Amino acid sequence: MIIIMKMQATDTETDAVITRVTKEGFKTHVSVGEERTIIGIIGDERLLDRGAISRMKGVDRVVPVLRPYKLASRDFKPENTVITINGHQVGGDKVIVMAGPCSVESLDQMMETAIAVREAGAHLLRGGAFKPRTSPYSFQGMGEEGLKIMAQVREETGLHIVTEVMAPEQVDLVAKYADVLQIGTRNMQNYALLNAVGKTNKPVLLKRGMMSTIEELLMSAEYIMSNGNHQVMLCERGIRTFEKYTRNTLDINAVPVLKELTHLPVVVDPSHATGRWTLVKATSKAAVAAGADGLIIEVHPNPAEAASDGEQSLKPHRFAELMNEIRPIAAAVDRSV
């Protein structure tokens, strides 16, 4: 449920509504827009006397939010959420590009990649220290040593880092080093992990499960937000279909659908969506044209020797080409890169 205040409502009137609702046992979240203030009500709405609230000074109307996700709904917050990371605004006028290797392998590898993607125009550096793999015999990542490497690269290049956290007990450790906490596709419905990152003050990149619906993705975001962390970015990374030519099928529909349903920023991962580096350019362009707020792209200086996902990683010069090719597309939809 949301309480929409009148355009001329005073701060005193808004505070009185919040106090009344809080005393009745509800949590509130206030969204201050350019024209009016919206108070989100979190709790069992059946217990709230809507009539009494609607008659309070400054209240325009009380509106039920019918969707199961409340805080993530655009009904709750009509304006786009903008998340600032190292001065870069995800959800703003720029398309924010996160780039780097699937896995941290060494300081030299990360430094070479970071310098290359920064020079090409990337805004954030991605890299995996903990890697959930299909096979238990595959490379599982360098753990904390990998996190330390990324932190050192950040100090020397200025690129803030995005890395995955896999379990609730890892959250404090990863948050100590990372600027953005990534929830991978296999953990989208790991509710203990979602609750844990929801208690941090770090931005979260939430990847859609490979067999999950858009509504399930938004409900997972709701878990994070209900714990107090509203800095959530949604990531479309391809879903599993009957098609075998590509690793997954990029659901480009998800971009405009999510932009319609939610105020949260939408990021697209063309690398995992296709599984083939030859397709990353085309799908990146499609994502930007469809309205994505960001891209997360795998880049490796020597993909043939990558510890993981080399077949979908761009070489640095190809990443630079991609950046040059998406700029005019971004401009065509009134964005920049």
Residue pairs with C-beta under 8 A, 6 or more apart in sequence:
1 40
1 41
1 45
1 48
1 50
1 62
1 63
1 64
1 65
2 38
2 39
2 40
2 41
2 62
2 63
2 65
2 75
2 76
3 17
3 21
3 38
3 39
3 41
3 53
3 59
3 61
3 62
3 63
4 36
4 38
4 59
4 60
4 61
4 62
4 63
5 13
5 14
5 17
5 36
5 37
5 38
5 39
5 58
5 59
5 60
6 36
6 58
6 59
6 60
7 35
7 36
7 60
8 58
9 36
9 37
9 57
9 58
9 59
9 60
10 58
13 56
13 57
13 58
13 59
14 30
14 37
14 39
14 58
16 56
16 57
16 58
17 39
17 53
17 56
17 58
17 59
18 28
18 30
18 39
20 53
20 56
21 28
21 39
21 41
21 48
21 53
22 28
24 47
24 48
25 43
25 47
26 41
26 42
26 43
26 48
27 41
27 42
27 43
28 39
28 40
28 41
28 42
29 39
29 40
29 42
29 71
29 76
29 230
30 37
30 38
30 39
30 40
31 37
31 38
31 39
31 40
31 76
31 77
31 79
33 78
33 79
34 79
36 60
38 76
38 77
38 78
40 65
40 70
40 71
40 76
40 77
41 48
42 70
42 71
42 226
45 64
50 62
53 59
53 62
54 61
54 62
63 75
65 73
65 75
65 76
66 75
67 73
67 75
67 218
67 261
68 215
68 219
68 222
69 215
69 218
69 219
69 221
69 222
69 262
70 76
70 222
71 77
71 222
71 225
71 226
71 230
72 218
72 221
72 222
72 225
72 232
72 262
72 263
72 264
73 218
73 261
73 262
73 263
74 260
74 261
74 262
74 263
76 263
77 263
78 263
79 263
80 91
80 92
80 263
80 265
81 91
81 230
81 231
81 232
81 263
81 264
81 265
82 89
82 90
82 91
82 92
82 265
83 89
83 90
83 91
83 203
83 231
83 233
83 265
84 90
85 96
85 123
85 124
85 160
85 179
85 180
85 203
86 123
86 124
86 158
86 159
86 160
86 179
88 94
88 96
88 123
88 124
89 96
90 96
90 203
90 233
90 265
90 267
90 293
90 294
91 233
91 264
91 265
91 293
92 293
93 334
93 335
93 336
94 123
94 335
94 336
94 337
95 288
95 292
95 293
95 294
95 295
95 326
95 330
95 335
95 336
95 337
96 123
96 124
96 267
96 293
96 294
96 295
97 121
97 122
97 123
97 124
97 294
97 295
97 296
97 297
97 323
97 337
98 122
98 123
98 124
98 125
98 126
98 162
98 267
98 294
98 295
98 296
98 297
99 113
99 117
99 120
99 122
99 124
99 125
99 126
99 296
99 297
99 298
99 299
99 319
100 110
100 113
100 114
100 117
100 122
100 125
100 126
100 127
100 162
100 298
100 299
101 109
101 110
101 113
101 126
101 127
101 128
101 298
101 299
101 300
101 306
101 313
102 127
102 128
102 131
102 298
102 300
102 306
102 307
102 308
102 309
102 310
102 312
102 313
103 127
103 128
103 131
103 139
103 141
103 142
103 146
103 306
103 307
103 308
103 309
104 110
104 127
104 128
104 129
104 141
104 142
104 146
104 149
104 150
105 142
105 306
105 307
106 149
107 149
107 152
107 153
109 300
109 301
110 125
110 127
110 149
110 150
110 153
111 153
111 156
111 157
112 301
112 316
113 125
113 127
113 299
113 300
113 301
113 316
114 125
114 153
114 156
114 157
114 159
115 157
116 299
116 301
116 316
116 319
116 320
117 125
117 159
117 299
117 316
117 319
118 125
118 157
118 158
118 159
119 320
120 316
120 319
120 320
120 323
121 320
121 323
121 337
122 159
122 319
122 323
123 159
124 159
124 160
124 161
124 162
124 179
124 180
125 150
125 153
125 154
125 157
125 159
125 160
125 161
125 162
126 161
126 162
126 163
126 182
126 296
126 297
126 298
127 146
127 150
127 161
127 162
127 163
128 141
128 146
128 163
128 164
128 308
129 141
129 142
129 143
129 144
129 145
129 146
129 147
129 150
129 163
129 164
129 174
130 140
130 141
130 143
130 146
130 163
130 164
130 165
130 166
130 170
130 174
131 138
131 139
131 140
131 141
131 164
131 308
132 164
132 166
132 184
132 186
132 187
133 139
133 140
133 308
138 308
139 307
139 308
142 149
144 173
146 163
147 163
147 173
147 174
147 176
147 177
147 178
148 177
150 161
150 163
150 177
150 178
151 161
151 177
153 159
153 161
154 160
154 161
154 179
160 179
160 180
161 177
161 178
161 179
161 180
162 178
162 179
162 180
162 182
162 205
162 296
163 174
163 177
163 178
163 180
163 181
163 182
164 174
164 181
164 182
164 183
164 184
165 171
165 174
165 175
165 178
165 181
165 182
165 183
165 193
165 197
166 184
166 187
166 193
167 190
167 193
168 192
168 193
168 195
168 196
171 181
171 193
171 196
171 197
171 200
174 181
175 181
175 200
175 202
178 202
179 202
179 203
180 202
180 203
180 204
180 205
180 233
181 197
181 200
181 202
181 203
181 204
181 205
182 204
182 205
182 207
183 190
183 193
183 194
183 197
183 204
183 205
183 206
183 207
183 220
184 207
185 207
185 208
185 209
185 210
185 237
185 272
186 209
186 210
187 193
188 206
188 207
188 208
188 209
188 212
188 216
188 217
188 220
189 209
189 212
189 216
189 220
191 223
194 220
194 223
194 224
194 227
195 223
195 224
195 227
197 204
197 224
197 229
198 204
198 223
198 224
198 225
198 226
198 227
198 228
198 229
199 227
199 228
199 229
200 229
201 229
201 231
202 229
202 231
203 231
203 232
203 233
204 224
204 229
204 231
204 232
204 233
205 233
205 235
205 267
205 296
206 217
206 220
206 221
206 224
206 232
206 233
206 234
206 235
207 235
207 237
207 269
208 214
208 217
208 234
208 235
208 236
208 237
208 239
208 251
208 254
209 216
209 217
209 220
210 237
210 238
210 239
210 240
210 248
211 239
211 240
212 220
212 239
214 254
214 257
214 258
214 261
217 234
217 258
218 234
218 258
218 261
218 262
221 232
221 234
221 262
221 264
224 232
225 232
232 264
233 264
233 265
233 266
233 267
233 293
233 294
234 258
234 262
234 264
234 265
234 266
234 267
235 266
235 267
235 268
235 269
235 296
236 250
236 251
236 252
236 254
236 255
236 258
236 266
236 267
236 268
236 269
236 273
236 287
236 292
237 248
237 268
237 269
237 272
237 273
238 246
238 247
238 248
238 249
238 250
238 251
238 269
238 272
238 273
238 274
239 248
239 249
239 251
240 248
240 249
241 248
241 249
243 249
246 273
246 274
246 275
246 276
246 279
247 272
247 273
247 274
247 275
247 276
247 312
248 272
248 273
248 274
248 275
249 273
250 268
250 270
250 273
250 274
250 283
250 286
250 287
252 283
252 286
252 287
252 290
254 266
255 266
255 268
255 287
255 290
255 291
255 292
256 290
256 291
258 264
258 266
259 266
259 291
265 293
265 294
266 291
266 292
266 293
266 294
267 292
267 293
267 294
267 295
267 296
268 283
268 284
268 287
268 292
268 294
268 295
268 296
269 295
269 296
269 297
270 279
270 280
270 283
270 284
270 287
270 295
270 297
271 277
271 280
271 296
271 297
271 298
271 309
271 312
271 313
271 314
272 298
272 309
272 312
273 283
274 280
274 283
274 312
275 311
275 312
276 311
276 312
277 303
277 311
277 312
277 313
277 314
277 318
280 297
280 312
280 314
280 322
281 318
281 321
281 322
281 325
284 295
284 297
284 322
284 326
285 325
285 326
285 329
287 295
288 295
288 326
288 329
288 330
288 333
288 335
288 337
289 329
289 332
289 333
291 333
295 326
297 314
297 319
297 322
298 309
298 312
298 313
298 314
299 313
299 314
299 315
299 316
299 319
300 306
300 310
300 313
300 314
300 315
301 315
301 316
302 315
303 310
303 311
303 313
303 314
303 315
304 310
306 313
314 322
323 337
326 337
327 336
327 337
330 336
330 337
